[in-house]
Amino acid sequence: MQRRTTKIVATLGPASSDPALLEQMIRAGVNVVRLNFSHGTAQDHIDRARMVREAAARAGHEVAIMADLQGPKIRVGKFAEGKVFLEPGQTFVMDASRTELGDSSCVGLDYKALPREVKPGDVLLLNDGLIVIVVDEVRGEAIHTTVKLGGELSNNKGINKQGGGLSAPALTGKDMDDIRTAMSFKADYVAVSFPKSATDMEMARQLCNVAAEDGHQPGLIAKIERAEAIPKLEEILLASDGIMVARGDLAVEVGNALVPGLQKRMIKLALEHDRVVITATQMMESMITNPVPTRAEVSDVANAVLDGTDAVMLSAETAAGKYPLETVIEMAKICLAAEAGRQLKFEADFVGIKFTRIDQTIAMGALFTAHHLGAKAIVALTESGSSALWMSRHLIRVPIYALTSKIASQRKMTLYRNVRPLLIDTSTDRDTALAQAASDLKKRGIVQSGDVYVITCGEPMGSSGGANLLKICRVG
């Protein structure tokens, strides 16, 4: 049976909060469960995290939990009737000082600084760009606009400025509280919304470190969704453990046409810098209401896989859709088919590359050896997961198994492409540990008599970042 290498991130919500259904979704292929902190209370998230851990234990498949922070609320206020319809050509006012509910001519603002950040001629996009308005003038706290592209506008819909330029900080007071909540249940990843610079990510890391218990260190994912983030993409990436290609808000700010090229660039850059990358937003959108995806969605997911993304993400499809389980099953099928069609350019990855670290050299040596030897598996005995991460940056047909004694490392590695992390309590004696690993691999059916596999480890055993041994083994 072909083994899927691309990971699936699924968002938990009302449609998928039944423990039995969640267990089925994990069995069907979910590797990371996303908790959206834009909705629900702190206790809701704590309860859901517990449910995820219990469902994963029943399924026998460890998963990571990603806490996705809400970020700044750049949104319109509420309407007296819940929604209005804006006609092209009409005037529409957004007033930061308005306290009463809105109507079709005027609405309040959640983001009170907006009148000071726009000027006549600026284009504002509401509700993910479905409504387009142009600023005519700003009078005090009121922004007077003309509707260019109309439509239905409901409570608290988002506002984007075409080309970016809004100063809202990436981390709000609510985000800081939510980080404390996420650290209380040891979230494996924290996704930061709307970062504009490396400083935003460094601040998030400091907040996680302060709030964490027992030295827990979550992976930090920068959601690239602001126009301002693009020129600083590399510095944001280097300050993070990974990035999310958040195509919704990004497309609104830079324009739909630029997003596919940016997606390819971001995936390539993440792989080059040994960071993970998640491709997200509307990947299987039609399956919110339909039992099968469109052909365009199939191509979208497949192209992300072909580009080398670590993971593809489901949002409303699993959080609020009618077919959360079916969506996971379909996405897994698409990933498998796309992976089978990938062209292997393994040798090209090593042309002109120089390694300065012994552990990274060992990891690359394992890949090269396994590829040319036709090994059945690559095995990394790892504490931190670094060796497995480096190996996973390169496309290879040989499966990578990461054996670790740390549950936190196992969960974090569930996001790494082509890595299956396994929890194993190995000896601190090298020869004993290698024998234990061989026994475990055989017991799990990963290797059998006569198979060749490549294994890496470090001496002294049990320390992070110390891989200095590469061994070729044949199963007796």
KAMOWO-V427895 format. One record per residue. N is the residue number from 1. RES is the residue in one letter. OMEGA is omega in radians with two decimals (NA if undefined). Layout:
BEGIN
N,RES,OMEGA
N,RES,OMEGA
END
This chain:
BEGIN
1,M,-3.13
2,Q,-3.12
3,R,-3.13
4,R,-3.12
5,T,3.12
6,T,-3.06
7,K,-3.12
8,I,3.04
9,V,-3.14
10,A,-3.14
11,T,3.11
12,L,3.13
13,G,-3.10
14,P,-3.08
15,A,-3.03
16,S,-3.07
17,S,3.02
18,D,-3.06
19,P,-3.13
20,A,3.12
21,L,3.13
22,L,3.08
23,E,3.10
24,Q,-3.14
25,M,3.11
26,I,3.09
27,R,-3.09
28,A,3.05
29,G,3.12
30,V,3.13
31,N,-3.13
32,V,3.09
33,V,-3.12
34,R,3.02
35,L,-3.08
36,N,-3.08
37,F,3.00
38,S,-3.11
39,H,3.02
40,G,-3.14
41,T,3.10
42,A,-3.12
43,Q,3.08
44,D,-3.10
45,H,3.09
46,I,3.13
47,D,-3.13
48,R,3.10
49,A,3.10
50,R,3.13
51,M,3.12
52,V,-3.13
53,R,-3.13
54,E,3.13
55,A,3.13
56,A,3.13
57,A,3.13
58,R,-3.11
59,A,-3.11
60,G,3.14
61,H,3.12
62,E,3.10
63,V,3.04
64,A,3.03
65,I,3.10
66,M,3.06
67,A,-3.07
68,D,-3.08
69,L,-3.09
70,Q,-3.07
71,G,-3.08
72,P,3.12
73,K,3.09
74,I,-2.95
75,R,2.99
76,V,3.10
77,G,-3.10
78,K,3.12
79,F,-3.11
80,A,-3.12
81,E,3.09
82,G,3.14
83,K,3.06
84,V,3.05
85,F,-3.14
86,L,-3.13
87,E,3.07
88,P,3.12
89,G,-3.12
90,Q,3.04
91,T,-3.12
92,F,-3.07
93,V,3.00
94,M,-2.96
95,D,-3.12
96,A,-3.12
97,S,-3.08
98,R,3.13
99,T,3.13
100,E,-3.14
101,L,-3.05
102,G,3.05
103,D,-3.05
104,S,3.14
105,S,-3.05
106,C,3.09
107,V,3.08
108,G,-3.11
109,L,2.97
110,D,-3.10
111,Y,-2.98
112,K,-3.09
113,A,-3.01
114,L,-3.13
115,P,-3.13
116,R,-3.06
117,E,3.10
118,V,3.13
119,K,3.13
120,P,-3.13
121,G,3.11
122,D,3.11
123,V,3.11
124,L,-3.10
125,L,-3.10
126,L,3.06
127,N,3.11
128,D,3.06
129,G,-3.14
130,L,3.09
131,I,-3.11
132,V,3.10
133,I,-3.13
134,V,-3.12
135,V,3.08
136,D,3.11
137,E,3.08
138,V,3.10
139,R,-3.12
140,G,-3.13
141,E,-3.05
142,A,3.08
143,I,-3.13
144,H,-3.05
145,T,2.98
146,T,-3.12
147,V,3.08
148,K,3.10
149,L,-3.02
150,G,3.12
151,G,-3.12
152,E,3.11
153,L,-3.10
154,S,-3.05
155,N,2.94
156,N,3.07
157,K,-3.03
158,G,3.10
159,I,3.00
160,N,3.04
161,K,-3.12
162,Q,-3.10
163,G,3.13
164,G,3.08
165,G,3.10
166,L,-2.96
167,S,-3.07
168,A,-3.13
169,P,-3.12
170,A,-3.08
171,L,3.14
172,T,3.06
173,G,3.10
174,K,3.12
175,D,-3.14
176,M,3.05
177,D,-3.11
178,D,3.06
179,I,3.10
180,R,3.10
181,T,-3.11
182,A,3.14
183,M,3.13
184,S,3.08
185,F,3.05
186,K,3.04
187,A,-3.09
188,D,3.09
189,Y,3.00
190,V,3.13
191,A,-3.09
192,V,-3.10
193,S,3.01
194,F,3.07
195,P,3.14
196,K,-3.09
197,S,3.08
198,A,-3.13
199,T,3.12
200,D,-3.13
201,M,3.10
202,E,3.10
203,M,3.11
204,A,3.14
205,R,3.11
206,Q,3.13
207,L,3.10
208,C,-3.12
209,N,3.14
210,V,-3.06
211,A,-3.03
212,A,3.07
213,E,3.08
214,D,3.09
215,G,-3.13
216,H,-3.13
217,Q,3.12
218,P,2.99
219,G,-3.13
220,L,3.13
221,I,3.09
222,A,3.10
223,K,-3.09
224,I,-3.06
225,E,3.07
226,R,3.09
227,A,-3.12
228,E,-3.11
229,A,-3.03
230,I,3.11
231,P,-3.11
232,K,-3.04
233,L,-3.05
234,E,-3.13
235,E,3.07
236,I,-3.14
237,L,-3.09
238,L,3.10
239,A,-3.06
240,S,3.02
241,D,3.12
242,G,3.11
243,I,3.00
244,M,3.05
245,V,-3.04
246,A,-2.86
247,R,-3.11
248,G,3.14
249,D,3.13
250,L,-3.14
251,A,3.13
252,V,-3.06
253,E,-3.06
254,V,-3.09
255,G,-3.08
256,N,-3.00
257,A,-3.09
258,L,-2.98
259,V,-3.13
260,P,3.11
261,G,3.10
262,L,3.12
263,Q,3.14
264,K,-3.14
265,R,-3.11
266,M,3.12
267,I,-3.13
268,K,-3.10
269,L,3.14
270,A,3.13
271,L,-3.13
272,E,-3.09
273,H,3.08
274,D,3.06
275,R,3.09
276,V,-3.11
277,V,3.12
278,I,3.05
279,T,-2.95
280,A,2.99
281,T,3.01
282,Q,-3.10
283,M,3.13
284,M,-2.98
285,E,-3.08
286,S,-3.12
287,M,2.95
288,I,-3.10
289,T,-3.08
290,N,-3.09
291,P,3.11
292,V,3.12
293,P,3.02
294,T,3.11
295,R,3.11
296,A,3.11
297,E,3.08
298,V,3.13
299,S,-3.14
300,D,3.13
301,V,-3.11
302,A,-3.13
303,N,3.08
304,A,3.10
305,V,-3.13
306,L,3.11
307,D,3.08
308,G,3.12
309,T,3.05
310,D,-3.03
311,A,2.99
312,V,-2.97
313,M,3.04
314,L,-3.12
315,S,-3.13
316,A,-3.11
317,E,3.13
318,T,-3.11
319,A,-3.02
320,A,-3.06
321,G,-3.14
322,K,-2.99
323,Y,-3.08
324,P,-3.13
325,L,-3.13
326,E,3.14
327,T,3.10
328,V,-3.14
329,I,-3.14
330,E,-3.12
331,M,3.11
332,A,3.11
333,K,-3.13
334,I,3.13
335,C,-3.14
336,L,-3.12
337,A,-3.14
338,A,3.13
339,E,3.14
340,A,-3.09
341,G,-3.12
342,R,3.06
343,Q,-3.11
344,L,3.07
345,K,-2.99
346,F,-3.06
347,E,-3.09
348,A,-3.14
349,D,-3.03
350,F,-3.12
351,V,3.09
352,G,-3.12
353,I,3.03
354,K,3.14
355,F,-3.13
356,T,-3.12
357,R,3.13
358,I,-3.09
359,D,3.10
360,Q,3.09
361,T,3.10
362,I,-3.14
363,A,3.14
364,M,3.08
365,G,3.11
366,A,3.11
367,L,-3.07
368,F,-3.13
369,T,-3.11
370,A,-3.14
371,H,-3.05
372,H,-3.13
373,L,-3.08
374,G,-3.08
375,A,3.13
376,K,-3.10
377,A,2.93
378,I,-3.07
379,V,3.09
380,A,2.95
381,L,-2.96
382,T,3.08
383,E,-3.08
384,S,-3.07
385,G,-3.09
386,S,-3.12
387,S,3.14
388,A,3.12
389,L,-3.14
390,W,3.14
391,M,-3.04
392,S,-3.14
393,R,-3.08
394,H,-3.12
395,L,-3.14
396,I,-3.12
397,R,-3.09
398,V,3.14
399,P,3.14
400,I,3.09
401,Y,-3.13
402,A,-3.13
403,L,-3.09
404,T,3.08
405,S,-3.07
406,K,-3.12
407,I,3.13
408,A,3.10
409,S,3.12
410,Q,-3.11
411,R,-3.12
412,K,-3.09
413,M,3.09
414,T,-3.14
415,L,-3.05
416,Y,3.12
417,R,3.05
418,N,3.09
419,V,3.00
420,R,-3.12
421,P,-3.12
422,L,3.12
423,L,-3.14
424,I,-3.13
425,D,-3.06
426,T,3.12
427,S,3.03
428,T,3.02
429,D,-3.01
430,R,-3.07
431,D,3.10
432,T,-3.14
433,A,3.13
434,L,3.10
435,A,3.10
436,Q,3.13
437,A,3.13
438,A,3.14
439,S,-3.11
440,D,3.13
441,L,-3.14
442,K,-3.14
443,K,-3.13
444,R,-3.14
445,G,3.14
446,I,3.06
447,V,3.08
448,Q,-3.03
449,S,3.12
450,G,-3.12
451,D,3.04
452,V,3.03
453,Y,-3.13
454,V,-3.09
455,I,3.08
456,T,3.05
457,C,-3.12
458,G,3.03
459,E,0.06
460,P,-3.14
461,M,3.04
462,G,3.11
463,S,-3.09
464,S,3.02
465,G,-3.05
466,G,-3.12
467,A,-3.13
468,N,-3.12
469,L,3.05
470,L,-3.09
471,K,3.05
472,I,-3.05
473,C,2.99
474,R,-3.07
475,V,-3.12
476,G,NA
END
